[in-house]
Amino acid sequence: MKSDTLYKIRHSLAHILAAAILEIDSKAKFGIGPVTENGFYYDFLLSKKIEEKDLPLIEEKMRKLIQQNIKFVRKKITLSQAKRLFKKLNQPFKSELLNDLQKYGTTDYEKILEIKEKKRKVKKIKYVTIYQSGNFIDLCRGGHIKKTSEIDPDSFKLIKIAGAYWRGDEKNKMLTRIYGISFENKEKLEEYLKYQEEIKKRDHRILGQELELFAIDENVGSGLILWLPKGAIIRQTIQEFIIDLYKKNNYQLVFTPHITKQKLFQISGHLDHYRENMYSPIDIESEKYYLKPMNCPFHLTIYKQSTKSYRDLPLRYAELGTVYRYERSGTLSGLTRVRGFTQDDGHIICNFEQLPEEIENCLNLVKSVLEKFEFKDFKVSLSIWDKTRKKEYLGTEKEWSFAIESLKRAIKKIRWDYTIMKGEAAFYGPKIDVIVKDAINREWQISTIQLDFNLPKKFNLNYIDQNNQQKTPYLIHRALLGSIERFIGLLIEHYEGNFPFWLAPIQIVILPINANHLSYSLEIFSRLKEKYRIKIFEPNESLSKRILLAEKEKIPYMLIIGDKEMKESKISVRQHRVGDLGLIDLNQFISRLS
């Protein structure tokens, strides 16, 4: 099926949904019903309460309407006629959209706000189109199928109900949004639903709670993470790996405060360009302080604490720095969208000639991360400027050409394929993004390497060159994992909570069959505890219950100790998700782990 045909079917199903709601609630007021990536939704102001348990009933009404082979009739009418029609139908949201079309030439809320702010001229709208399908009439551009016989009645499903402010504005009324999904046929629908079940199984918010990794508490605040002991072990293990990687590559660790005076963000430009993502200022002794949304201004301030010469470059600063950014409560999601998060932030200050080698070093660090976490499927994008819009960027054409070529050469040198993203560069320079695919082929951006011609000038950074002249250095922003929180969220979903041995919060559990086997179990515990994270599940419950608990906690190895194991001075090993490995000598087991 062509994508435009599927689009028309999904759009038509949104209208059929509205027609079904009209049968249930004749006083319903209709918002909008657009197509989504995998289906459609429609927003309603209802006079009767509808819950998710009612969705199968609504689906059945939709199928009955589809069986009637209803036609989608398009009519072009004047704006005045449309206003009279929807006033008569008592549909205030449609009337509001028509008033906006008359006044601003568009119904796009963001464009309307922009027109109001900049007082732009608007194009006069004389005519609009409406579609009628059965008893339902909608203000709509189209497109639609000709009649409902083109819809496979088993190819769609209503999946959830949510609240949504009219036009996305908190000041407006809360509407009921009903979501549906739709595909070419029943098989594609079932395939999608199966995939969604797999996603649900891997949901880091559910697994994080079940495995006792992290918590979010309303008394602390939305989007602020409490790391529980097991989650803290995973986080600490990752941090130790990444800090060790820094040290091996001649990075200098720095630490910076969580708040700073207003002036620092005035210099950096964040107050001008990033204020809406920053929290309100804190008044301290009549001065304004802000929670930091970025670490880079601090790192550049550290650079300025002493005079630098060309011999000092490159300087590589690294920090696991916690930053705070304002996110609307509706956008927050577990670890992947938070208000306070820690970046594995690196900033490299170097000269023009050092750029190619430093970029290559950054890519090799990304390579180390991909290998460590076994991400074999990934892609690389190179975001460059658009020469036709030079006014939108800082720096000369020579600087941009050199920077872009430096990034290209570095990517080619480590033999990675990449995609050019024209016009997607930051205003201060081009960037490389690395996007990994998880175990079920979802894409997650992790690493980024960005060149910056802007901040060194804003902070008046300089170094003394070989000719005793002051020069402005280049700045590379570099993150390997991105946000630690988001990265761990990705790992939980990628591994489905079955962490590799080196990352597992509890790596080994010893299961003595009964109290007689505790003494030998403690001997094994003593031999392993220095090197491995290990626990004993004492025989307070049956062995089968304790094995089930260990499987539920996704502990990689269980060592079962009974009479036979004691007699032969061995251990019976059971591996999570694999099963029994048999009777093994302890030294042989340790060798296997190594």
PyMOL commands that set and color helices and strands:
alter all, ss='L'
color gray80, all
select helices_A, chain A and resi 3-24+52-67+79-88+92-104+109-118+148-150+166-168+186-202+204-210+229-248+262-268+270-273+275-277+296-303+310-312+329-331+352-372+387-392+397-413+455-458+484-495+515-528+543-552+563-568+586-593
alter helices_A, ss='H'
color red, helices_A
select strands_A, chain A and resi 29-30+39-45+72-78+127-133+136-139+156-165+174-182+214-215+226-227+252-253+259-261+282-284+287-291+315-324+340-350+378-384+419-422+431-437+443-452+463-464+470-471+474-483+508-512+534-536+557-561+571-575+579-584
alter strands_A, ss='S'
color yellow, strands_A
deselect
rebuild
show_as cartoon
